[in-house]
Amino acid sequence: MDVVLIVNPQAGGGRARRVLPAALAQLQTGGCRPQVHFTANGREPATVAAQAAGGGASLVVAVGGDGHASAVAGGLLGSESALGLLPVGSANDYARTIGLDPADIDGAVRALLQPRLRRLDVVRVETAGEQRHILNVGGAGFDSVVAATAERIPVLRGAGRYVLAVVRELPRYRAADFQIELDGVSYHRRAMVVIVANGPTYGGGMRVAPAARLASGHFDVCIVAELSPLRFLLAFPRVFRGTHIDHPAVTMLRGRQLVLDARPGFEITADGERIGRLPARFTLLGAALPVAVGLGRR
C-alpha cells in the first residue's frame, strides 16, 4: 500500500517529529511504502496532498492536529485517496470523534495498516478570494478571538489553553450584530459567537454541538446570544457536558448552507486555525471524503 505522510513538524510542540520514526518503522513492518513530506501551515499541506493523490497514493496521512488534517483533506477532495490521521496536535477532537486515541499512536498506525474507510462530510468555507475546508468545527466571534489568544499560550494544551484564553478575553469582549442566512432563511442576532459544527466537540473536549455527527448530511449551528461577562462565565462550564444547549441564550439550528457576516467583522477559525475573515459562505459537502477511522469505529 502506497502511503504518503504529510507532517506538520511543529504540531504538539514537536511531538510529530518525536513519534515519526517509530510510526514509519511500524508502517514498513506492516508492508507499507511510506513517503514523508514536511510542510508548514497555509496552503502547502493541501498542495502536497493533491500531488500525492494525483500520484496514486491510496492513503494520505495528516501527521498533526485538527487544523493540519483539514488542510490536507482540502487537497484530497474529488480524488480516490483516503485521509488517515496520526493525531499529535494539541486538541485532536476530530481524531477522537473518528475513534482514534491521541495517546495511542501505535493504535493509530494500526488503523492505517488495516484501514476501515467511512465517507464523511466536509464543510467548505468561502471567503473573499479564499476557499478552505472544515472537518470538525469552525466559527466566528468570541470563538475566533479566543482561538487567536490560545495560540499565544505556550504553557497549556487542549481545553486548559482554551479556558485560559476565555478568561483573558471575556472582560473586554463585546457582542456583535450577526447577519445569518441558513438554507435561505435570514436571521439577525446580537450574539457572542456563531459556530458551525460538523462534529460534536472542539477545544479539547467541549461538547459544543453534542448531537452533531460527521456523516449526518447537515451541520449544526450554535448561536450564543449577547450575555454579560459574568453570565457568560457562569454558563461556560456547561459546554463540557453539552448542557449549554438548554440555556436560554443558546440557539441550535441545522442546515447545509450558511452565509455569515457581522459588524464588527471577525476572523474565522476552522479546526483551531485562522482561515480568513467574514463574510463567508459555509457549504456542507455530504459524504465527500473517505477517512480511515479507528478500528473500533463503524
RAKA-V538357 format. One record per residue. N is the residue number from 1. RES is the residue in one letter. PHI is phi in whole degrees, -180 to 180 (999 if undefined). OMEGA is omega in whole degrees, -180 to 180 (none if undefined). D_LAST is the distance of its C-alpha to the last C-alpha in whole Angstrom. Layout:
n/res/phi/omega/d_last
N/RES/PHI/OMEGA/D_LAST
N/RES/PHI/OMEGA/D_LAST
This chain:
n/res/phi/omega/d_last
1/M/999/178/22
2/D/-84/-178/24
3/V/-123/176/22
4/V/-113/178/24
5/L/-104/177/24
6/I/-109/-167/25
7/V/-110/166/27
8/N/-92/-172/28
9/P/-66/-179/31
10/Q/-90/-174/31
11/A/-61/177/28
12/G/61/-179/28
13/G/66/-179/32
14/G/96/-179/31
15/R/-62/-180/28
16/A/-56/179/27
17/R/-66/-176/30
18/R/-71/-177/30
19/V/-89/-171/27
20/L/-63/-178/27
21/P/-57/180/29
22/A/-67/179/27
23/A/-64/179/24
24/L/-63/179/26
25/A/-62/179/27
26/Q/-66/178/24
27/L/-65/180/23
28/Q/-65/177/26
29/T/-62/180/26
30/G/-82/175/22
31/G/98/179/24
32/C/-90/174/24
33/R/-118/-174/26
34/P/-76/169/26
35/Q/-112/-175/28
36/V/-123/175/28
37/H/-128/174/30
38/F/-93/-177/31
39/T/-133/171/31
40/A/-95/177/32
41/N/-77/178/31
42/G/88/-174/32
43/R/-85/-172/31
44/E/-59/180/31
45/P/-60/179/28
46/A/-66/180/27
47/T/-64/179/30
48/V/-65/178/29
49/A/-63/179/25
50/A/-63/177/27
51/Q/-65/178/29
52/A/-63/178/27
53/A/-63/178/25
54/G/-64/178/28
55/G/-84/175/29
56/G/94/179/26
57/A/-63/179/23
58/S/-78/-178/20
59/L/-140/178/19
60/V/-115/-169/20
61/V/-108/174/20
62/A/-88/178/21
63/V/-103/-175/22
64/G/169/180/23
65/G/-100/-177/22
66/D/-63/-179/21
67/G/-64/177/24
68/H/-64/178/24
69/A/-61/179/20
70/S/-64/179/21
71/A/-65/178/24
72/V/-63/-180/23
73/A/-58/180/20
74/G/-59/179/23
75/G/-83/-177/25
76/L/-99/-176/22
77/L/-59/-179/22
78/G/88/179/23
79/S/-105/177/22
80/E/-95/-178/20
81/S/-78/177/19
82/A/-98/176/16
83/L/-93/170/16
84/G/-120/-178/15
85/L/-131/159/16
86/L/-116/-169/19
87/P/-81/-179/19
88/V/-128/179/23
89/G/-84/-177/24
90/S/-90/-178/25
91/A/-119/174/23
92/N/62/-179/19
93/D/-65/-180/18
94/Y/-62/180/15
95/A/-59/180/14
96/R/-63/-178/14
97/T/-64/179/12
98/I/-91/171/9
99/G/93/178/9
100/L/-104/178/12
101/D/-102/-179/15
102/P/-60/178/19
103/A/-81/-176/21
104/D/-121/-179/19
105/I/-67/176/20
106/D/-58/178/20
107/G/-65/178/16
108/A/-65/177/15
109/V/-67/177/17
110/R/-60/178/16
111/A/-67/175/12
112/L/-79/-179/15
113/L/-73/178/16
114/Q/-124/-169/13
115/P/-65/170/12
116/R/-106/-172/8
117/L/-93/171/9
118/R/-127/176/8
119/R/-85/-175/11
120/L/-116/-180/12
121/D/-74/175/15
122/V/-134/176/18
123/V/-111/175/21
124/R/-87/179/25
125/V/-119/179/28
126/E/-114/173/31
127/T/-121/-178/34
128/A/-62/177/38
129/G/75/-177/37
130/E/-131/172/34
131/Q/-141/178/30
132/R/-132/-176/27
133/H/-139/177/24
134/I/-117/171/22
135/L/-90/-169/18
136/N/-121/-173/18
137/V/-141/174/21
138/G/-140/179/25
139/G/175/-179/28
140/A/-150/-177/32
141/G/112/-179/35
142/F/-57/-179/35
143/D/-60/-178/31
144/S/-73/175/32
145/V/-64/180/36
146/V/-65/180/34
147/A/-61/179/32
148/A/-65/178/35
149/T/-69/-179/36
150/A/-61/179/33
151/E/-60/-176/34
152/R/-95/179/37
153/I/-108/-174/36
154/P/-85/-168/36
155/V/-87/-179/36
156/L/-130/175/33
157/R/-135/175/29
158/G/61/-173/26
159/A/-64/-179/27
160/G/-61/179/30
161/R/-67/180/32
162/Y/-65/-179/30
163/V/-62/179/32
164/L/-63/178/35
165/A/-65/176/35
166/V/-59/-178/35
167/V/-62/-179/38
168/R/-70/-172/40
169/E/-90/-172/40
170/L/-58/-176/40
171/P/-61/-177/44
172/R/-107/-178/44
173/Y/-85/176/42
174/R/-127/178/43
175/A/-62/-177/41
176/A/-128/175/41
177/D/-88/-179/41
178/F/-100/170/38
179/Q/-106/-172/38
180/I/-126/171/35
181/E/-126/-176/34
182/L/-115/-178/30
183/D/50/175/30
184/G/87/179/34
185/V/-102/-175/35
186/S/-96/177/37
187/Y/-135/169/37
188/H/-124/-177/39
189/R/-137/166/38
190/R/-86/-166/40
191/A/-139/174/37
192/M/-79/-173/36
193/V/-161/170/33
194/V/-126/-175/30
195/I/-120/176/27
196/V/-108/-172/24
197/A/-121/171/21
198/N/-86/176/18
199/G/-116/-170/16
200/P/-82/-172/17
201/T/-127/172/19
202/Y/-155/177/21
203/G/64/179/24
204/G/89/174/23
205/G/121/177/21
206/M/-77/-173/23
207/R/-88/-173/21
208/V/-66/179/23
209/A/-138/-169/21
210/P/-61/-180/19
211/A/-94/-177/17
212/A/-69/179/16
213/R/-133/-172/13
214/L/-74/179/12
215/A/-128/-175/11
216/S/-86/-176/14
217/G/84/174/17
218/H/-153/170/19
219/F/-112/176/20
220/D/-99/179/22
221/V/-121/178/25
222/C/-111/179/27
223/I/-115/178/31
224/V/-107/-177/33
225/A/-69/-178/36
226/E/-58/177/39
227/L/-136/172/40
228/S/-67/178/43
229/P/-54/-179/41
230/L/-67/-180/42
231/R/-64/178/40
232/F/-63/-178/37
233/L/-65/179/37
234/L/-68/-179/37
235/A/-83/-171/34
236/F/-55/-178/32
237/P/-58/-179/31
238/R/-65/-178/29
239/V/-67/179/26
240/F/-73/176/25
241/R/-105/-176/24
242/G/82/-178/23
243/T/-85/177/26
244/H/-62/-177/28
245/I/-65/178/27
246/D/-92/180/30
247/H/-72/-178/33
248/P/-62/180/35
249/A/-85/-175/35
250/V/-106/174/31
251/T/-117/177/30
252/M/-112/179/27
253/L/-128/176/26
254/R/-135/178/24
255/G/-174/180/24
256/R/-122/177/24
257/Q/-146/-178/27
258/L/-129/171/29
259/V/-109/-170/33
260/L/-132/173/34
261/D/-146/-179/37
262/A/-156/172/39
263/R/-126/0/42
264/P/-72/-178/43
265/G/-74/-180/40
266/F/-137/165/37
267/E/-73/177/35
268/I/-110/172/32
269/T/-103/176/29
270/A/-136/-180/26
271/D/53/175/23
272/G/86/-179/26
273/E/-112/175/28
274/R/-83/-171/31
275/I/-123/-179/31
276/G/155/-178/34
277/R/-127/172/36
278/L/-65/4/36
279/P/-76/-178/37
280/A/-150/175/33
281/R/-118/178/31
282/F/-108/-177/27
283/T/-126/179/25
284/L/-78/174/22
285/L/-106/-172/20
286/G/-71/176/18
287/A/47/-170/15
288/A/-87/-169/17
289/L/-139/171/15
290/P/-76/-176/13
291/V/-128/176/12
292/A/-80/-176/11
293/V/-90/179/8
294/G/-61/-174/8
295/L/-65/178/8
296/G/-90/-175/7
297/R/-99/177/4
298/R/-110/none/0
